[in-house]
Amino acid sequence: MTDPERTADGRHVMIRGRRWRASDPELPGEVRERLVAHLMSARRDVGSALRAEDSDAEQLARRRVQLAKEGLGERGTPWWEMRLDERRHRWEEALRSLDAG
C-alpha cells in the first residue's frame, strides 16, 4: 500500500480529494502500530454496536476511537503546535488508557 499524498507543509494527507490531518511524524513505529491496531479494533466495535443497536457499547467504542486518533495526533491540539515532549506525553497517555481497556 502506498502512502497517501501529503500537502506541501506535511500536516495533512489527501484522500479521495479530501484533506485529513496527518499522523504525528515523530511517532515511533511500534507506537504507531499499536495505536492503529487500537483504532481499527475500536472502529470494528463501533460497527458491531451499531448493528446490535447497543448505544452504551457504541459510546465506549467511539471513545476508544477518539483516544487512538488523539494519540496518533489526528485529533486534539495539532501536533505541529506542540513540543515533542507534549506530543510524547499525549501518545503515551492514549496508549495507557487504551491498553487498560
C-alpha positions in Angstrom: 0.0 0.0 0.0 1.4 3.4 -0.9 1.4 6.4 1.4 -1.3 9.0 0.7 -0.3 12.3 -0.9 0.7 14.9 1.7 0.1 18.7 1.5 3.2 20.8 0.9 3.5 21.6 4.6 3.2 17.8 5.5 0.5 18.5 8.0 -2.4 16.9 6.1 -2.9 13.9 3.7 -5.2 14.0 0.7 -7.5 11.0 0.4 -10.1 10.9 -2.5 -9.8 14.7 -2.8 -10.4 15.3 0.9 -7.9 16.8 3.3 -7.3 15.0 6.6 -4.9 15.7 9.4 -1.7 13.6 9.1 -0.5 11.5 12.0 2.4 12.8 14.1 5.5 12.1 12.1 7.6 11.7 15.3 5.6 8.7 16.4 7.9 5.7 16.8 6.9 2.8 14.5 5.9 0.5 17.4 3.7 3.2 19.0 2.1 4.0 15.6 1.3 0.3 15.0 -0.2 -0.2 18.5 -2.4 3.0 18.1 -3.5 1.9 14.7 -4.4 -1.6 16.0 -6.5 0.0 18.8 -8.1 2.3 16.3 -9.1 -0.5 13.9 -10.4 -2.6 16.8 -12.5 0.3 18.1 -13.9 1.0 14.7 -14.9 -2.6 14.3 -16.6 -2.4 17.7 -18.5 0.8 16.7 -19.9 -1.2 13.7 -20.8 -4.1 15.9 -22.5 -1.9 18.4 -24.5 -0.1 15.7 -25.7 -3.4 14.3 -26.7 -4.6 17.7 -28.3 -1.2 18.5 -26.3 -1.0 21.7 -25.8 2.7 22.4 -23.7 2.1 25.5 -21.2 -0.1 23.6 -21.2 2.4 20.7 -20.3 5.2 23.1 -17.5 3.2 24.6 -16.1 2.2 21.2 -16.3 5.8 19.9 -14.4 7.0 23.0 -11.6 4.4 22.1 -11.6 5.7 18.5 -11.2 9.3 19.9 -8.3 8.2 22.2 -6.5 6.4 19.4 -6.9 9.4 17.0 -5.7 11.8 19.7 -2.7 9.5 20.3 -1.9 9.5 16.6 -2.1 13.3 16.6 -5.0 13.3 14.2 -7.4 15.0 16.7 -7.0 17.4 19.5 -4.3 20.0 19.5 -2.5 19.9 16.2 0.9 18.1 16.7 2.7 21.0 14.9 1.6 23.3 17.7 3.0 21.2 20.5 6.5 20.5 21.7 7.8 17.0 21.2 7.7 16.2 25.0 4.0 17.2 25.0 3.3 15.0 22.0 5.1 12.1 23.6 3.1 12.5 26.7 -0.1 12.5 24.6 0.6 9.3 22.8 1.8 7.6 26.0 -1.3 8.5 27.9 -3.5 7.4 24.9 -1.8 4.0 24.9 -2.0 3.7 28.7 -5.8 4.3 28.6 -6.4 2.1 25.5 -4.2 -0.8 26.9 -6.1 -0.6 30.2 -9.3 -1.3 28.3 
